[in-house]
Every structure is written in C-alpha cells, then in structure tokens.
Amino acid sequence: MHTPVVSAAEDEPDLLRDQFRQLLRYPRLIAGGVLLGLLGGGWLGYSTADTYVATSDVVLRTPTEDPFNPSIAVDKTLNMNSERQAAMSSRTAERAAKELNFTGTAAELTSGLQVTTPPQSLVLRFSYTSNDPGVSAKRANALVQAYLKDREEQTKVTRDTMIKGLQTQLDPVSKQHDELAEKLDGSTTSSENEADYTVKANLLNRITELSNRISKLKALDMTPGKVIRVADAPKSSDGPGWALSLGLGGAVGVALGLLIAWVRLVFDPAARSEGDVARALRAPVLGSLPRAYESDPLLAEDREESPLAEEYRSIAYRLAYDQRFADRRRLLVAAPRGSSRTAAAVAVNLAASFAEIGKRTLIVEADLRRPSLERQLDAEEVSRPAWTYEGHGHEGDADSWPGRRRLTVDAGESGSFELVPGANVRNVARALTSPEMSRLVAEADDPRVTVIVLTPPVFAYADALALVDRVDGVLVVCDPRGVHRSQLARLRDLITGAGGTVLGTVMHRGEGPGQRGGKGSGGKRGGGKRGAPAENPGRTAAAAAPSPAPGERAQRERQQEPDLGDGTATVTLRAAVPPRNRS
C-alpha cells in the first residue's frame, strides 16, 4: 500500500523560496529593522558631517654612520609597533601641547589622533580628526614634530650615555699607558723591559679601539626621520555624506529586519505555511479553504457561484482519481483540536462531490459527544440496513448506535448521500468498536461505495484513534495558525501508532463569528435554502423539530465546548475488537 509522504530530499531552492515567503509574513519586524538601519545611517551622516581629517606621513630611519651602506638592514633594527605606540604616547602629546599652547590634557589631545603603519614600509601615518580643518592640520604637524624631536633626543641621550661609558673606560687605560711610557723612556734597553713593552703595546691597542668607538658614536647621523607629507587643511569632510549614509543604513536595516524575521520564524511554533504542515505530517496538502463563518451552511454553494465548492470538488476528484488515493474508499476526517465544524463541512462536501461522480457515499458521524449533522442538513430517514433487524439493539436503547437509524441527505444537483447520524451513548468506546460499526465501514468493500467517518478532534478525545485501524487513511483538517508544528508531529505519531495512515491535509483559515458577505451565501447545490428541514411526515420528532437560528446554535455550541488543552493529556484508545482482515 502506497503512503504519500513528503520527501526528505526536497529541492533546496524550493525550501529557500518557501522560507523567504514566510519571512514576508512579518512585515512589521522587517520595517522595524529598516527603520533602525535608517536611524543608524542618519546618525552616521550627522556625526561625520563636520569631521575633517588631516594626514602627515613620516619615514623613520635609524642613526647610522654610513647611510649608503647596503649591508645595514634598517627594517631589522626598527620595531614599527613600538614606534607607533611611542607616537601616541602621552610624552609626545605633552611636548606637542606646549608648542600648541593646548590647555587640555594629553588624553584630550590624542583623542583625535590615529597612527597607522602601511604594510611592508617604514612609514608612520599621523591622522588627526576634528571639527575644524585648520586645527586638524596644525595638530597633526605638531604631533609629528613632537614625535621626531622626542625620538631624536632619546637617541642623543643614548649616544651620549654610551660615549660617557667608553670615555670612562679609556681614561684609566690612557693614564696607565702614559705612566708605562715614561718608565720605559728613562730606562736602558735590556731583556727585563721586554715585558713592559708588550704591556704598552696592548694598552695602545685598547686605547685605539676605545677611541675608534667613541669617534664612530660622535660621527653618527642622529636624524630620526623625514616628513614626506605635511598635513594640509582638508577641503572636504571625511564623512560618507548623507546619501551614502542613508543608503548604507537602509541596506543594513533590510539585512537586520530579515535577520530578526528569520529568528522570529525559527522560534515560531505555529505552522505558517503548507510546507510546514506537509513536513510535520509527512503528507501532502490536498486543498486550502478560505476563512469560514459560523453562520455558513455546511454544504457549499452552487458551482457557478462559489469557488469554495470548486475547491471541495478538486479535493474529492484527487482522492477519487489520483493513483495514490484511488483505492482509499474508507476515509476518516478529523481536526487536531478546537472545533470540528470545519471538519464536518469537509466531510459533507466531499460526500456531495463523490455523489456527483456517481459514487454511493455514506457519512458515519462518529462524534458521539455532540452530534449535530442531522439538524444542520436536509436529511430524511430511510429504511434500516438488513443487519439492523437481527436483534442488534432496539429503538429505545441508546447503546444500539450505529444500527438504529440511517438518513439520506439531499445535495441538490449533486445528488444525495447517506448519513448515519451520531447519538449520545453511555459507552462511547464500546459503540465505536462494536460489530455494527465494523459492518458500516465494511460497506466500502464495494468499489462504488465510499465511507467517510467524522470524529471529534483528536486531541480532545481519543475516539478517532479507536477507528484509524479500520479505515484506509485519515484526512486532517486544520488551521495552520492555530496548531503548533510539534502538535502536528505528535498527531502523526498518534495516528501511525494506532495503525493508521495520514492521507493528506485540508488547510483552512479558521472560523470567525458573523456572516460571510457576497451573494449566494445561503444557497445549496441545485438551489433552495440549505439547512431547512424537508416537509416529510415520516421524519422523526427530533429531525422535524425546528432548529435554532444559526447564531443561536453557534453560541450554544461555544458555551458547551470544553477546554481542549494542547493535546498532552490524550490517551490512546485501543480497540476492544481485533482489526478486520483487509486482505
């Protein structure tokens, strides 16, 4: 038996398109993101509208005796990160503040300074930002000169310290050499003075070495660097401008709004689209119905005047002729939770559509809690099936359902179908699993007969689970906005766990109070007022009694409807009789 399910390997572009369409369900979030982006862009344009940046570049060099010596690798002797930190130090800022007569602190002066190093270079780039172009250029140049002077002074201090240390070593050596020279000048040449001459030569070499080092230090070029670009007053502001700021803000806002909408979509438990419902139930969506109203009749209007009737027919034709559903002549129609009125409308209109194509259709109202189809349809009682005369219950026995009565419903030009109305019984589970119920469902063994079983909401009562193993499939009728994806997945698990199969889903847009506008809202198939009782003296007292007005009936049903909860308290009802052999 083929079970129609949604393939796990669904085309990824289709999923992306479906998800993008779902994002558009949150226009307020997207509009809020765009508004935030525009506000941010406006703030950026306003804050940078009067900012001017002046830039000065400096090439650094190290003190060297011969700047043209190719063997000296300047980049190996300079640490550009350390130099950048020194350029932004408070020491440099304090020196520049004295030259500028700046009355603020060093931190205030360096707040607009940015020093960067271009890759693979010995250049420091001083960029100063302020509201005045002249001030930006003046402070940038002052900071550059302060940094160069400080670096030069530090280098000279280091050189002088080294010269002083070498001179300290040279003075005693020179003194010792002079004393030894005087001694040797006043003595005669002999073998005893050879050692003194050796010491004198060593002292002279040491003096020469120290003197050469001092000379090299004194000959060093102490230039710290060269300014290759002097900061000039900028002629235009550094900001991106109002147009670009608002454009960037709008683009970022759209991305932000889509991100917020996507997060909302991810954490939204409701099934917002046909794809969500199909993936949760692993069954196709057979049709989508418009919003229903409590005063609407169950049977849809004429084909020529009602698109709703055509939607029901398309669902019925698909169930009748599609190879995946053609052999499914035992259908169970149920809603997950809430009211079962839309599920009853689906069952009734499917029966009328099946009658149009020449099938004999039987609706079994298995809603034994609040049966209502008989008083909402134009039905007449017909003779009982033969097996109901075999002693299975009596007319006054409430537990004799479903073998007590059978009605025929006039669907106008579509024909007619049969109805086994529900009844209040003392033991619902026993009635649903009775042999009489099995005989009703078995009537669909005839290829020309279709049996539709209508049950209460699955999460309200476990009645549907007692019958899913006797039918060929379950047709779920749900409002995707009123049920969570997790609840649909749990509904699928309950149905499959009880031995059933989910054939498909009929989606609708909920039920509302009031009356649908437009023409033909009260007509039935083939003309006449649907829902009015037929003039037949054979009708029972209950069927012939005048039914309340649609508004009063809807209000009465709402008052009697209990709190259905979220379905977590549903207990699977197991059939008291073994399932029939479908072979």
C-alpha positions in Angstrom: 0.0 0.0 0.0 1.5 3.3 -1.1 1.6 6.1 1.5 2.1 9.6 0.2 4.7 11.4 2.2 6.8 14.5 1.7 10.3 13.5 0.5 13.1 14.4 2.9 15.3 15.3 0.0 13.0 18.2 -1.1 14.6 20.6 -3.5 16.7 23.1 -1.6 15.8 26.2 -3.8 12.1 25.4 -3.2 12.7 25.4 0.5 14.6 28.7 0.4 11.8 30.3 -1.6 9.2 29.0 0.8 11.2 30.2 3.7 11.6 33.7 2.1 7.9 33.9 1.5 7.4 33.0 5.2 9.7 35.9 6.2 7.4 38.3 4.4 4.7 37.3 6.9 6.5 39.6 9.4 6.4 43.0 7.7 6.5 44.9 10.9 9.7 43.3 12.0 11.3 43.9 8.6 10.1 47.5 8.7 11.4 47.9 12.2 14.8 46.7 11.1 14.8 49.1 8.1 13.9 52.0 10.4 16.7 51.1 12.8 19.1 51.0 9.9 18.0 54.4 8.6 18.3 55.9 12.0 21.8 54.5 12.3 22.7 55.8 8.8 21.3 59.2 9.8 23.3 59.3 13.0 26.4 58.3 11.0 25.8 61.1 8.5 25.1 63.6 11.2 28.1 62.7 13.3 30.6 62.7 10.4 29.2 65.7 8.5 31.6 68.2 10.2 34.6 66.0 10.8 37.9 66.8 9.0 41.0 64.5 8.8 44.5 65.9 8.2 47.2 63.4 7.4 51.0 63.5 7.6 53.5 60.8 6.7 56.9 60.2 8.2 59.7 57.9 7.0 61.7 56.6 10.0 65.4 55.9 10.0 68.0 54.7 12.5 71.2 56.5 13.5 73.9 55.3 11.1 77.5 56.2 10.3 77.1 55.4 6.6 73.5 55.7 5.3 74.6 54.3 2.0 75.9 51.1 3.4 73.8 48.3 1.8 74.7 45.8 4.4 72.6 47.6 7.0 69.0 46.3 7.2 67.1 49.2 8.6 63.8 47.2 8.8 65.6 44.8 11.2 66.6 47.5 13.6 63.2 49.2 13.8 60.1 47.9 15.5 57.3 49.7 13.9 54.7 48.7 16.5 56.8 50.1 19.3 57.3 53.3 17.3 53.6 53.6 16.7 52.9 53.3 20.5 55.6 55.9 21.1 54.0 58.3 18.6 50.6 58.0 20.5 52.2 58.3 24.0 51.4 61.0 26.5 55.1 62.1 26.3 54.7 63.1 22.7 51.3 64.7 23.4 52.7 66.8 26.2 55.5 68.1 24.0 53.0 68.9 21.2 50.7 70.6 23.7 53.4 73.0 24.8 54.0 74.0 21.2 50.3 74.4 20.5 49.5 76.2 23.8 46.9 73.5 24.3 45.2 73.9 27.7 43.6 70.5 27.9 45.1 67.2 29.0 47.3 64.9 26.9 44.5 62.4 26.6 42.2 65.1 25.1 44.8 66.0 22.6 45.4 62.4 21.4 41.7 61.6 21.3 41.6 62.6 17.7 44.9 61.1 16.7 45.3 57.8 14.9 48.7 56.5 13.9 49.0 53.6 11.4 51.7 51.8 9.6 51.3 50.8 5.9 52.3 47.2 5.3 55.9 46.5 4.4 57.1 50.1 5.0 58.9 52.2 7.5 56.3 55.0 7.3 54.2 56.2 10.2 50.9 57.9 9.1 49.6 60.5 11.5 45.8 61.2 11.0 44.1 63.8 13.2 40.3 64.3 13.2 38.5 67.4 14.5 35.6 69.7 13.6 38.0 72.4 12.2 40.1 71.6 9.1 42.8 74.1 10.2 43.0 72.7 13.7 43.3 69.1 12.3 46.3 70.1 10.1 48.0 72.1 12.8 47.7 69.4 15.5 48.8 66.7 13.1 52.0 68.6 12.2 52.7 69.5 15.8 52.4 65.9 16.9 54.7 64.8 14.1 57.4 67.3 15.1 57.0 66.4 18.7 57.4 62.8 18.0 60.5 63.4 15.8 62.1 65.7 18.4 61.4 63.3 21.2 62.8 60.4 19.2 65.9 62.4 18.3 66.5 63.5 21.9 66.1 60.0 23.1 68.7 58.8 20.6 71.2 61.5 21.5 70.8 60.7 25.2 71.5 57.1 24.4 74.6 58.0 22.3 75.9 60.4 25.0 75.5 57.7 27.6 77.5 55.3 25.5 80.2 57.8 24.8 80.5 58.6 28.5 80.8 54.9 29.3 83.5 54.4 26.7 85.4 57.5 27.9 85.3 56.2 31.4 87.0 53.0 30.2 89.5 55.0 28.1 90.8 57.4 30.8 92.5 54.8 33.1 93.9 52.9 30.2 95.5 56.1 28.8 96.9 57.0 32.2 98.4 53.6 32.6 99.9 53.8 29.1 101.4 57.2 29.8 103.0 56.1 33.0 104.5 53.0 31.4 105.8 55.1 28.5 107.7 57.4 31.0 109.2 54.5 32.8 110.5 52.9 29.6 111.9 56.2 28.3 114.1 56.6 31.4 115.5 53.0 31.4 118.1 51.3 29.3 117.3 48.6 26.9 117.5 45.2 28.4 115.8 41.9 28.5 113.9 42.8 31.6 112.0 45.6 29.8 110.6 43.4 27.1 107.5 42.5 29.2 106.8 46.3 29.8 107.0 46.9 26.0 104.4 44.1 25.5 102.0 45.6 28.1 102.5 49.0 26.5 101.6 47.7 23.1 98.4 46.0 24.4 97.4 49.2 26.2 97.9 51.1 23.0 95.6 48.7 21.1 93.0 49.1 23.8 93.2 52.9 23.6 92.9 52.8 19.8 89.8 50.5 20.0 88.0 52.7 22.5 88.9 55.9 20.7 87.5 54.4 17.4 84.3 53.5 19.0 83.9 57.0 20.5 84.7 58.5 17.2 82.0 56.4 15.5 79.4 57.4 18.0 80.2 61.0 17.6 80.0 60.7 13.9 76.5 59.1 13.8 73.7 60.8 11.9 71.0 61.4 14.5 68.2 62.4 12.1 65.2 60.4 13.4 63.2 60.5 10.2 61.9 62.6 7.3 58.5 64.1 6.8 57.4 63.1 3.3 53.9 64.6 3.5 53.0 67.6 5.5 49.4 67.8 6.8 47.3 70.4 5.0 43.9 71.6 5.9 41.3 69.3 4.3 38.9 70.9 1.9 36.0 68.5 2.5 34.7 66.5 5.4 35.8 62.9 6.0 32.2 61.6 6.4 30.5 59.4 3.8 27.8 62.0 3.3 24.0 61.9 3.9 23.1 60.0 0.7 25.7 57.3 1.3 25.0 57.1 5.0 21.3 56.6 4.4 21.9 54.1 1.7 24.2 52.1 3.9 21.8 52.4 6.8 18.9 51.2 4.6 20.9 48.2 3.3 22.0 47.2 6.8 18.4 47.8 8.0 17.0 45.4 5.4 19.5 42.7 6.4 18.7 43.4 10.1 15.0 43.2 9.5 15.3 39.9 7.6 17.5 38.5 10.4 15.0 39.5 13.1 12.2 38.0 11.0 14.2 34.8 10.4 14.9 34.4 14.2 11.1 35.0 14.8 10.3 32.4 12.2 12.7 29.9 13.7 11.3 30.2 17.1 7.7 30.5 16.0 6.0 27.2 16.9 3.0 27.6 14.6 2.8 26.0 11.2 2.8 29.1 9.0 2.7 27.5 5.5 1.7 24.5 3.5 5.3 23.3 3.6 5.4 23.4 7.4 2.2 21.3 7.6 3.3 18.8 4.9 6.7 18.3 6.6 5.1 17.9 10.1 2.5 15.4 9.0 4.7 13.9 6.2 1.6 14.0 3.9 0.6 16.4 1.1 -1.7 19.3 1.4 -4.8 18.4 -0.7 -6.5 21.8 -0.5 -6.7 25.1 1.2 -10.1 26.6 2.2 -10.9 30.2 2.8 -12.0 31.6 6.2 -15.3 30.1 7.4 -18.0 31.7 9.4 -20.3 30.1 12.0 -23.4 31.1 10.1 -22.3 29.5 6.9 -24.1 26.3 5.9 -22.2 23.1 5.8 -22.9 22.4 2.1 -21.1 24.8 -0.2 -22.9 27.0 -2.8 -23.5 26.2 -6.5 -20.5 25.5 -8.7 -21.2 28.6 -10.8 -21.3 31.0 -7.9 -18.9 29.6 -5.3 -15.1 29.0 -5.6 -15.4 27.1 -2.3 -17.5 24.4 -4.0 -14.8 24.0 -6.7 -12.1 23.7 -4.0 -14.1 20.8 -2.4 -14.6 19.2 -5.8 -10.8 19.4 -6.6 -10.1 17.6 -3.3 -12.7 15.0 -4.0 -11.5 14.4 -7.6 -7.9 14.0 -6.4 -9.0 11.4 -3.8 -11.1 9.6 -6.4 -8.7 9.6 -9.4 -5.2 10.0 -8.1 -3.5 6.7 -8.1 -2.1 7.3 -4.6 -5.6 7.7 -3.2 -7.9 6.0 -5.6 -8.1 2.7 -3.6 -8.7 4.6 -0.3 -12.5 4.4 0.0 -12.6 4.5 3.8 -11.7 8.0 5.0 -11.6 9.3 8.5 -11.9 13.1 8.7 -10.8 14.8 11.9 -9.4 18.0 13.2 -6.4 18.1 15.6 -8.0 20.4 18.2 -10.6 23.1 18.6 -14.0 23.0 16.8 -14.8 20.1 14.4 -17.3 22.3 12.4 -14.8 22.8 9.5 -14.0 19.0 9.5 -17.8 18.3 9.3 -18.1 20.8 6.4 -15.2 19.0 4.6 -16.8 15.6 5.2 -20.2 16.7 3.9 -18.9 18.5 0.8 -16.6 15.6 -0.1 -19.6 13.3 0.2 -21.6 15.6 -2.1 -18.7 15.7 -4.6 -18.4 11.9 -4.6 -22.1 11.7 -5.2 -21.7 14.0 -8.3 -19.3 11.4 -9.9 -21.7 8.6 -9.3 -20.4 7.0 -6.1 -22.7 6.0 -3.3 -21.3 7.8 -0.2 -22.0 7.1 3.4 -21.1 9.5 6.2 -20.8 8.0 9.6 -21.0 10.6 12.3 -18.8 9.1 14.9 -18.9 12.2 17.0 -21.0 10.8 19.9 -20.2 13.6 22.2 -22.0 16.4 20.5 -23.7 15.1 17.3 -25.0 17.9 15.1 -25.1 16.8 11.4 -28.7 15.8 11.4 -30.0 19.2 12.5 -27.7 21.0 10.1 -28.6 19.1 6.9 -31.7 18.5 4.8 -32.0 14.8 5.7 -34.8 12.2 5.5 -34.9 8.9 7.2 -34.7 5.8 5.0 -35.1 2.1 5.7 -32.5 0.4 8.0 -29.9 -2.0 6.7 -30.9 -5.6 6.9 -28.5 -6.5 9.6 -30.1 -4.0 12.0 -33.2 -6.2 12.2 -31.2 -9.1 13.6 -31.7 -8.1 17.2 -28.8 -5.7 17.5 -30.3 -3.1 19.8 -33.7 -1.6 20.0 -35.1 1.8 19.1 -35.0 3.0 22.7 -31.6 1.6 23.5 -29.0 4.3 23.5 -26.2 1.8 23.1 -27.6 0.5 19.8 -25.7 3.1 17.7 -24.9 2.9 14.8 -27.5 0.4 13.8 -30.5 2.5 14.9 -31.1 5.0 12.0 -29.9 5.9 8.5 -30.7 9.2 6.7 -30.4 10.4 3.2 -29.2 13.9 2.6 -30.4 15.9 -0.4 -27.4 17.7 -2.0 -29.4 19.4 -4.8 -28.0 18.9 -8.3 -25.1 16.9 -6.9 -27.4 14.1 -5.9 -27.7 12.6 -2.4 -25.7 10.7 0.1 -26.4 8.7 3.1 -25.8 9.7 6.7 -25.6 7.7 9.9 -26.2 10.4 12.5 -24.4 10.4 15.8 -26.2 9.8 19.0 -25.4 10.3 22.7 -24.5 6.9 24.1 -23.5 5.7 27.6 -20.3 4.0 26.5 -18.6 5.7 23.5 -15.7 3.3 23.3 -18.0 0.3 23.1 -20.1 1.9 20.4 -17.1 2.8 18.3 -15.6 -0.7 18.4 -18.9 -2.5 18.1 -19.6 -5.1 15.3 -22.2 -2.7 13.8 -19.5 -0.1 13.3 -17.3 -2.6 11.6 -20.2 -3.6 9.2 -20.7 0.1 8.3 -17.1 0.6 7.4 -17.1 -2.7 5.5 -19.7 -1.3 3.1 -16.7 0.4 1.3 -15.6 -3.1 0.1 -17.8 -2.3 -2.9 -15.7 -0.2 -5.3 -18.7 2.0 -5.9 -19.2 2.9 -2.2 -17.1 5.4 -0.2 -17.4 5.6 3.6 -16.5 8.9 5.4 -16.2 8.7 9.1 -16.3 12.0 11.0 -14.8 12.1 14.6 -14.3 14.7 17.3 -10.9 16.5 17.5 -8.1 14.0 18.1 -6.5 16.0 21.0 -9.9 16.4 22.7 -11.0 12.8 22.6 -9.4 9.5 21.6 -12.4 8.4 19.6 -10.6 8.9 16.3 -7.7 6.6 17.4 -10.2 3.8 18.0 -11.1 3.9 14.3 -7.9 4.6 12.4 -7.1 0.9 12.0 -10.4 0.3 10.3 -10.1 3.0 7.6 -7.8 3.4 4.7 -6.5 6.8 5.8 -7.0 9.9 7.8 -7.7 13.3 6.3 -6.6 16.0 8.8 -8.4 19.3 8.7 -6.5 22.1 10.5 -5.9 25.8 10.7 -2.0 26.1 10.5 -2.0 29.2 12.6 -3.9 27.5 15.4 -1.8 24.4 15.8 1.9 24.0 16.5 4.3 22.0 14.4 5.1 19.8 17.4 1.4 19.1 17.8 1.1 18.1 14.2 4.1 15.8 14.5 2.5 14.3 17.7 -0.8 13.9 15.8 1.1 11.9 13.1 2.7 9.7 15.7 -0.6 9.0 17.4 -2.3 8.0 14.1 0.6 5.8 12.9 1.0 4.3 16.4 -2.7 3.3 16.4 -2.2 1.6 13.0 -3.5 4.3 10.7 -2.1 6.5 7.9 -2.3 10.2 7.2 -3.5 10.6 3.7 -3.3 14.3 3.5 -4.3 17.7 4.9 -7.0 20.2 4.2 -6.0 23.6 5.4 -8.3 26.4 6.3 -8.0 29.9 7.7 -10.0 29.5 10.9 -13.6 30.1 11.9 -15.0 33.5 12.7 -18.3 34.9 14.0 -20.7 36.7 11.8 -21.8 36.0 8.3 -19.8 35.8 5.0 -20.5 38.7 2.7 -21.4 38.3 -1.0 -24.1 36.6 -2.9 -25.2 33.0 -2.7 -24.1 32.6 0.9 -27.3 30.7 1.8 -27.9 28.7 -1.3 -27.3 24.9 -1.6 -26.3 22.8 -4.6 -29.1 23.0 -7.1 -31.0 25.9 -5.4 -33.1 26.3 -2.3 -32.2 27.1 1.2 -29.8 24.6 2.6 -30.3 23.5 6.2 -34.1 24.0 6.2 -36.0 20.8 7.3 -37.8 19.0 4.5 -41.6 18.6 4.6 -41.8 14.9 5.2 -44.3 13.5 7.7 -42.0 10.4 8.1 -39.3 12.5 9.8 -38.8 11.8 13.5 -39.7 14.3 16.1 -36.1 15.3 16.6 -35.5 15.8 12.9 -38.7 17.6 12.3 -38.4 20.0 15.2 -37.5 23.5 14.2 -33.7 24.0 14.5 -32.5 27.2 16.3 -31.1 30.1 14.3 -27.5 29.8 13.1 -26.3 32.5 15.5 -28.1 30.9 18.5 -26.8 27.4 17.6 -23.3 28.6 17.3 -23.5 30.4 20.6 -25.0 27.3 22.3 -22.2 25.1 20.9 -19.5 27.5 22.1 -21.0 27.5 25.6 -21.0 23.7 25.6 -17.5 23.3 24.2 -15.0 22.3 26.9 -11.4 23.5 27.2 -9.5 21.3 24.8 -6.0 22.0 26.1 -2.9 21.3 24.0 -3.4 17.6 23.4 -0.8 16.5 26.0 -3.4 14.6 28.0 -4.7 12.5 25.1 -4.6 8.8 25.9 -4.6 6.4 23.0 -7.8 4.3 23.0 -7.1 0.8 21.8 -9.9 -1.1 20.0 -11.7 -3.7 22.0 -12.1 -5.9 19.0 -9.2 -7.0 16.7 -8.9 -5.1 13.4 -10.6 -6.6 10.4 -8.6 -8.5 7.8 -8.2 -6.2 4.8 -6.8 -8.9 2.6 
